[in-house]
Amino acid sequence: MDKKSRVPEVSVIIPVFNLETFLQEAVDSVMGQTFRDFEIILVDDGSADRSHGIIESYRQREPDRVRAIFQEHAGAAAARNAGIEMARGEWIAFLDGDDSWMPVKLEIQLSEARRDPRLNLLSTAAEIAGENRLLLEAIPAGDHVKLELLLKGCFITLSSVLIRKELLADTHFDETLPGAQDLDLYLRLADRVRYRFMPEPLIRYRLRENAISDPRGSRHAQLNSHYRILKREAQALAAADLPLFLRHRKELRAVMDRLAHEAAYYSLRSRTASRKERIAASRIAIRQEPLRIKNYRFLLQALLPRRVDRAARRVRD
């Protein structure tokens, strides 16, 4: 980074919560980028492990490049928002503290952005760390990014994103959502986005037990948030462009049916979902699909004491 200007082209925001096992790999993958004009903003979201010390060691070693925020635990969305507020770069890149980048990630994305100055959001394919397969099927967006996000789900992997800071000037992550904050952000930005998907897998995405995608943890919350966001955006689409909404109404309904049903299912599998959450998820599934008998079975299971439900499942299995 040019020490005279001290204003980097890219600000890399890394939220951290109890990631001592993976954090060094993540930061080193940024330090090893072939493109060098960047700063790293490490946001410690109230970690109780050695993450604080690891962050301090990088800040002391690279004081002109590494900046840090230490805050009380408030969640990943709040951590990313704090990083956005501190960022100085023209571009912002996000990297979860348990993911990592290929060395040419920033160089390739910025080269593409310079070839087409209209672009303000770029993402890449992602491979699963330790596995020879992609995280998601490649889904290059067409002319209507918002509609594709509604129908196909969040195909933009956050750790691969490079976004112009000006887009985030008045639109941050929603800290009240228990999940799907990235999808919610993309949808709220979609009308202003000029997006490019790059099919090269330039990040390694780590699947971890106890992450929000773990069905025994908070996956139900992620699905429930996705359902509520989709319902909100479908209503907004109907108000803004009724012919487009009507052309895709059945597809949107099918996605909402699936999300409501799966949220109820995973709430029953979750170790953390309360009885109140399980009942609420089942009722949403019934309202969404009143003719689907299995949704009523979910409600019955949710009404049972957890120990009785577990015993019944063991007998059924």
SULMOFEN-V833786 format. One record per backbone hydrogen bond with DSSP energy under -1.0 kcal/mol. NH is the residue of the N-H (numbers start at 1). CO is the residue of the C=O. Records with the same first field share a line. If there is no record, write none. Layout:
NH = CO, CO
This chain:
6 = 2
10 = 37
11 = 91
12 = 39
13 = 93
14 = 41
16 = 43
22 = 19
23 = 19
26 = 22
27 = 23
28 = 24
29 = 25
31 = 27
32 = 28
33 = 30
34 = 103
38 = 36
39 = 10
40 = 65
41 = 12
42 = 67
43 = 14
44 = 69
45 = 16
46 = 44
54 = 50
55 = 51
56 = 52
57 = 53
58 = 54
59 = 55
60 = 56
61 = 57
62 = 58
65 = 62
66 = 62
67 = 40
69 = 42
71 = 44
79 = 75
80 = 76
81 = 77
82 = 78
83 = 79
84 = 80
85 = 81
86 = 82
87 = 83
91 = 9
92 = 163
93 = 11
94 = 161
95 = 13
97 = 15
99 = 96
100 = 204
102 = 202
105 = 102
108 = 104
109 = 105
110 = 106
111 = 107
112 = 108
113 = 109
114 = 110
115 = 111
116 = 112
119 = 116
120 = 194
121 = 194
122 = 162
123 = 196
125 = 198, 200
127 = 203
128 = 133
129 = 205
131 = 128
133 = 131
135 = 126
148 = 144
149 = 145
150 = 146
151 = 147
152 = 148
153 = 149
155 = 153
160 = 157
161 = 158
162 = 122
163 = 92
164 = 120
165 = 90
167 = 164
168 = 165
169 = 166
177 = 174
184 = 180
185 = 181
186 = 182
187 = 183
188 = 184
189 = 185
190 = 186
192 = 189
196 = 121
198 = 123
202 = 125, 200
204 = 100
205 = 127
211 = 208
214 = 211
217 = 214
219 = 214
222 = 218
223 = 219
224 = 220
225 = 221
226 = 222
227 = 223
228 = 224
229 = 225
230 = 226
231 = 227
232 = 228
233 = 229
234 = 230
235 = 231
236 = 232
237 = 233
238 = 234
239 = 235
240 = 236
241 = 237
245 = 241
246 = 242
247 = 243
248 = 244
252 = 248
253 = 249
254 = 250
255 = 251
256 = 252
257 = 253
258 = 254
259 = 255
260 = 256
261 = 257
262 = 258
263 = 259
264 = 260
265 = 261
266 = 262
267 = 263
268 = 264
269 = 265
270 = 266
271 = 216
278 = 274
279 = 275
280 = 276
281 = 277
282 = 278
283 = 279
284 = 280
285 = 281
286 = 282
287 = 283
288 = 284
289 = 285
292 = 289
295 = 292
296 = 293
297 = 293
298 = 294
299 = 295
300 = 296
301 = 297
302 = 298
303 = 299
304 = 300
309 = 305
310 = 306
311 = 307
312 = 308
313 = 309
314 = 310
315 = 311
316 = 312
317 = 313
